[in-house]
Amino acid sequence: MDPASLITALVGAQTGMMQIAVAARLARMNADQGASVAQLLDAAQQSADPLANVAAGIGTNLDVNA
């Protein structure tokens, strides 16, 4: 093998390793993002639970001209 082929192979391998590292980081970020969305949905559900017992029509005719 000539030196140019070795260098090309080395650069290709390094590029592949970089792509794998970036893909792994993105996968971790997506997993963290999924956990954050789940946490946000849980908080929204908890804040909406007290409103479940409110009578129908409450808040539909709100006059904001004060």
Backbone as JSON, one array per atom type, in Angstrom:
{
  "sequence": "MDPASLITALVGAQTGMMQIAVAARLARMNADQGASVAQLLDAAQQSADPLANVAAGIGTNLDVNA",
  "N": [[0.84, -1.19, 0.0], [0.47, 2.2, -0.75], [1.57, 5.34, 0.73], [-0.4, 7.37, 0.43], [-2.79, 5.97, 0.2], [-2.95, 4.82, 2.73], [-3.16, 7.12, 4.32], [-5.56, 8.16, 3.37], [-7.31, 6.11, 4.14], [-7.02, 6.29, 6.93], [-8.01, 8.9, 7.43], [-10.63, 8.54, 6.55], [-11.49, 6.63, 8.42], [-11.32, 8.14, 10.77], [-13.22, 10.09, 10.22], [-15.51, 8.52, 10.14], [-15.61, 7.67, 12.82], [-16.08, 10.12, 14.05], [-18.61, 10.7, 13.04], [-20.07, 8.66, 14.23], [-19.79, 9.37, 16.92], [-21.14, 11.83, 16.95], [-23.71, 10.98, 16.23], [-24.32, 9.35, 18.43], [-24.36, 11.28, 20.44], [-26.52, 12.87, 19.58], [-28.56, 10.99, 19.83], [-28.6, 10.65, 22.6], [-29.39, 13.24, 23.31], [-31.96, 13.32, 22.19], [-33.19, 11.38, 23.74], [-33.07, 12.6, 26.26], [-34.64, 14.79, 25.69], [-37.08, 13.58, 25.22], [-37.66, 12.66, 27.79], [-37.96, 15.12, 29.06], [-40.23, 16.12, 27.77], [-42.12, 14.26, 28.6], [-42.1, 14.82, 31.32], [-43.07, 17.44, 31.29], [-45.65, 17.0, 30.25], [-46.72, 15.49, 32.33], [-46.71, 17.38, 34.4], [-48.52, 19.22, 33.33], [-50.82, 17.67, 33.31], [-51.19, 17.29, 36.05], [-51.73, 19.91, 36.86], [-54.1, 20.32, 35.57], [-55.87, 18.55, 36.7], [-57.31, 19.52, 39.07], [-59.26, 21.05, 37.82], [-61.07, 19.32, 36.79], [-63.39, 18.88, 38.2], [-64.92, 21.14, 37.92], [-67.85, 22.95, 37.14], [-69.73, 22.6, 34.09], [-69.25, 24.94, 31.48], [-68.07, 26.98, 32.92], [-66.05, 29.77, 32.79], [-66.34, 30.19, 30.09], [-67.63, 32.46, 29.15], [-66.07, 34.9, 29.62], [-65.55, 38.18, 30.66], [-63.35, 40.49, 29.67], [-63.12, 43.2, 29.58], [-62.27, 45.43, 31.5]],
  "CA": [[0.0, 0.0, 0.0], [1.23, 3.44, -0.78], [1.23, 6.24, 1.84], [-1.64, 8.11, 0.17], [-3.91, 5.07, 0.53], [-3.0, 4.71, 4.19], [-3.68, 8.39, 4.86], [-6.98, 8.22, 3.0], [-8.02, 5.17, 5.01], [-7.01, 6.85, 8.28], [-8.95, 10.03, 7.46], [-11.96, 7.96, 6.45], [-11.82, 6.01, 9.71], [-11.55, 9.21, 11.74], [-14.5, 10.7, 9.88], [-16.53, 7.58, 10.58], [-15.68, 7.73, 14.28], [-16.72, 11.39, 14.39], [-20.03, 10.56, 12.73], [-20.65, 7.8, 15.26], [-19.86, 10.15, 18.15], [-22.23, 12.81, 16.79], [-24.97, 10.24, 16.26], [-24.56, 8.95, 19.81], [-24.74, 12.48, 21.2], [-27.89, 13.22, 19.18], [-29.46, 10.0, 20.42], [-28.74, 11.0, 24.02], [-30.17, 14.48, 23.39], [-33.35, 12.98, 21.92], [-33.7, 10.67, 24.92], [-33.28, 13.61, 27.3], [-35.77, 15.61, 25.26], [-38.28, 12.77, 25.46], [-37.93, 12.69, 29.23], [-38.45, 16.46, 29.38], [-41.6, 16.22, 27.27], [-42.94, 13.46, 29.5], [-42.2, 15.58, 32.57], [-43.95, 18.57, 31.02], [-47.02, 16.49, 30.14], [-47.15, 15.1, 33.67], [-47.0, 18.62, 35.14], [-49.75, 19.77, 32.78], [-51.93, 16.83, 33.79], [-51.4, 17.57, 37.47], [-52.35, 21.22, 37.02], [-55.45, 20.27, 35.02], [-56.71, 17.67, 37.52], [-58.29, 20.24, 39.9], [-60.31, 21.62, 36.99], [-61.96, 18.26, 36.33], [-64.66, 18.93, 38.93], [-65.57, 22.43, 37.7], [-69.11, 22.81, 36.4], [-69.65, 22.87, 32.66], [-69.51, 26.32, 31.08], [-67.31, 27.94, 33.71], [-64.94, 30.39, 32.08], [-66.54, 30.35, 28.65], [-68.08, 33.83, 28.86], [-65.24, 35.76, 30.46], [-65.52, 39.57, 30.23], [-62.03, 41.03, 29.98], [-63.17, 44.65, 29.41], [-62.36, 46.04, 32.84]],
  "C": [[0.88, 1.24, 0.0], [0.78, 4.36, 0.36], [-0.08, 7.01, 1.64], [-2.86, 7.27, 0.52], [-4.07, 4.93, 2.03], [-3.58, 5.97, 4.82], [-5.17, 8.52, 4.56], [-7.81, 7.3, 3.89], [-8.1, 5.7, 6.43], [-8.0, 8.0, 8.41], [-10.39, 9.53, 7.37], [-12.41, 7.33, 7.75], [-12.11, 7.07, 10.76], [-12.88, 9.91, 11.48], [-15.65, 9.81, 10.33], [-16.71, 7.6, 12.09], [-16.37, 9.02, 14.74], [-18.22, 11.32, 14.14], [-20.73, 9.7, 13.78], [-20.79, 8.57, 16.57], [-20.98, 11.18, 18.09], [-23.58, 12.12, 16.87], [-25.31, 9.79, 17.68], [-24.99, 10.14, 20.66], [-26.17, 12.91, 20.86], [-28.91, 12.25, 19.78], [-29.68, 10.28, 21.9], [-29.6, 12.25, 24.18], [-31.65, 14.19, 23.14], [-33.96, 12.24, 23.1], [-33.98, 11.65, 26.05], [-34.49, 14.47, 26.96], [-37.08, 14.86, 25.49], [-38.66, 12.75, 26.92], [-38.48, 14.04, 29.64], [-39.89, 16.64, 28.93], [-42.53, 15.44, 28.18], [-43.14, 14.18, 30.83], [-43.16, 16.76, 32.41], [-45.41, 18.12, 30.93], [-47.57, 16.08, 31.5], [-47.51, 16.33, 34.49], [-48.3, 19.24, 34.64], [-50.96, 18.98, 33.25], [-52.23, 17.13, 35.26], [-52.06, 18.92, 37.68], [-53.77, 21.24, 36.47], [-56.39, 19.42, 35.87], [-57.7, 18.43, 38.4], [-59.45, 20.83, 39.09], [-61.32, 20.57, 36.51], [-63.33, 18.34, 36.99], [-65.39, 20.26, 38.77], [-66.81, 22.2, 36.83], [-68.92, 23.19, 34.94], [-69.99, 24.33, 32.38], [-68.77, 27.37, 31.87], [-66.16, 28.48, 32.87], [-65.16, 30.59, 30.6], [-66.97, 31.76, 28.26], [-67.35, 34.81, 29.76], [-65.19, 37.16, 29.86], [-64.17, 40.16, 30.65], [-61.97, 42.55, 29.79], [-63.34, 45.31, 30.77], [-61.59, 47.33, 32.91]]
}
